[in-house]
Amino acid sequence: MKVPLLDLKAQYRSIKAEIDSVVADVFTSQMFINGEKVTECEREVAAYSNCQFAIGVSSGTDALIISLMAENIGQGSEVITTPYSFFASVGSIVRLGAQPVFVDIDPETYTIDTSQIEEKITDKTKAIIPVHLYGQMSDMDPIVCLAEKHDLTIIEDAAQTIGAEDGGMRAGSVGRYGCFSFFPSKNLGAAGDAGMVLTNDPDKADALVSLRNHGEQKKYYHDLVGGNFRLDALQAAVITVKLSYLDGWTKARQDNAYRYNRLFSDAGLTDKEWIKTPVEKTERHIYNQYIIRANRRDQLCEYLKEKEIGHDIYYPVPLHLQKCFAFLGYCEGDFPQSERAARETLALPVYPELSTDQQDYVVSTIAEFYKKS
Ligand SMILES: *Cc1c(COP(=O)(O)O)cnc(C)c1O
């Protein structure tokens, strides 16, 4: 049996008529930039996330970039984040000339270890980017306290967590900025690259709208230097249709995750500590990824590949050890939990359309791997 890590074709089959129809609408209108589809999408995503403003942008990476730009973060500024994330969380800081300052992760949630943040704050620190990894939010209360105490801006990297919730707050609505990605493999995926920034600050919302369009205030008058960070109407139309299915898909992902937890435990794999299933601390975890820690992870991956079971390693090299960030001066051993996660974890298929047969096969194959060796 073949089990892909993600099956976007199955998702498309289930909503094909609706997607095709809105795509045709955009072509009929020939309005590809800005316009009603974009505004509607922004309104819906803002409402879904209990946030006042949402500004569509060209990608999750650009959502981070434009949030940093709206805070004038650049040369001479420090930004605190974790080294265990997708590249963009840190790449965006460096691209603006600012200095990323790393804090290790909590080994249970893979999000920033809030007990280690304060010691890294200096008079140059301007912002904290907590990364809500795999579908679970960072522990925001202590981060909000620290941000207030030291006058720092919070930019949530919520690329993997649309609809996640903790303490009654939705991901992306807690900080001054919340950044979403609609990359196709995220829980709410566009038909290409797309992203969005959330904020509750009306002045910052205005600044973001201007910055995404070359810093234009009114046509051909520029008070700021921005860029072309706009969201396409086509992407907006697709995202709006898919948003109405998101809660159902999230429920299916959660059901799959809980079923894995049960199956792994029933198979005796967790008792023997061959694998460790995810720890859920967020009230609403949306399982963008189902991540396990595994003994002999690399051999297990080889075995899964042989058995045609999709899997991936997010992320094999922590960012402080990336060649392009060598100039920051970090070395192996600096962030032991991030390094350990990079060595021990892997993602298994958890997408909504995954069948119980496929899931049983994944678990029995993993059990086979450990029991025969
Ligand atoms: C996907 C992702 C991004 C970047 O989003 P793009 O839309 O691919 O630019 C940023 N941060 C995290 C944690 C992500 O998973």
PDBQT file of the ligand as one rigid body, heavy atoms in Angstrom, charges set to zero:
ROOT
HETATM    1  C1  LIG A 401       5.783  27.842   5.553  1.00  0.00    +0.000 C 
HETATM    2  C2  LIG A 401       6.420  28.629   6.606  1.00  0.00    +0.000 A 
HETATM    3  C3  LIG A 401       6.873  29.939   6.403  1.00  0.00    +0.000 A 
HETATM    4  C4  LIG A 401       6.950  30.601   5.059  1.00  0.00    +0.000 C 
HETATM    5  O1  LIG A 401       5.829  30.592   4.300  1.00  0.00    +0.000 OA
HETATM    6  P1  LIG A 401       5.910  30.710   2.693  1.00  0.00    +0.000 P 
HETATM    7  O2  LIG A 401       4.499  30.989   2.343  1.00  0.00    +0.000 OA
HETATM    8  O3  LIG A 401       6.415  29.416   2.175  1.00  0.00    +0.000 OA
HETATM    9  O4  LIG A 401       6.800  31.849   2.369  1.00  0.00    +0.000 OA
HETATM   10  C5  LIG A 401       7.383  30.637   7.482  1.00  0.00    +0.000 A 
HETATM   11  N1  LIG A 401       7.464  30.085   8.692  1.00  0.00    +0.000 NA
HETATM   12  C6  LIG A 401       7.066  28.825   8.928  1.00  0.00    +0.000 A 
HETATM   13  C7  LIG A 401       7.168  28.278  10.311  1.00  0.00    +0.000 C 
HETATM   14  C8  LIG A 401       6.540  28.050   7.893  1.00  0.00    +0.000 A 
HETATM   15  O5  LIG A 401       6.166  26.789   8.132  1.00  0.00    +0.000 OA
ENDROOT
TORSDOF 0
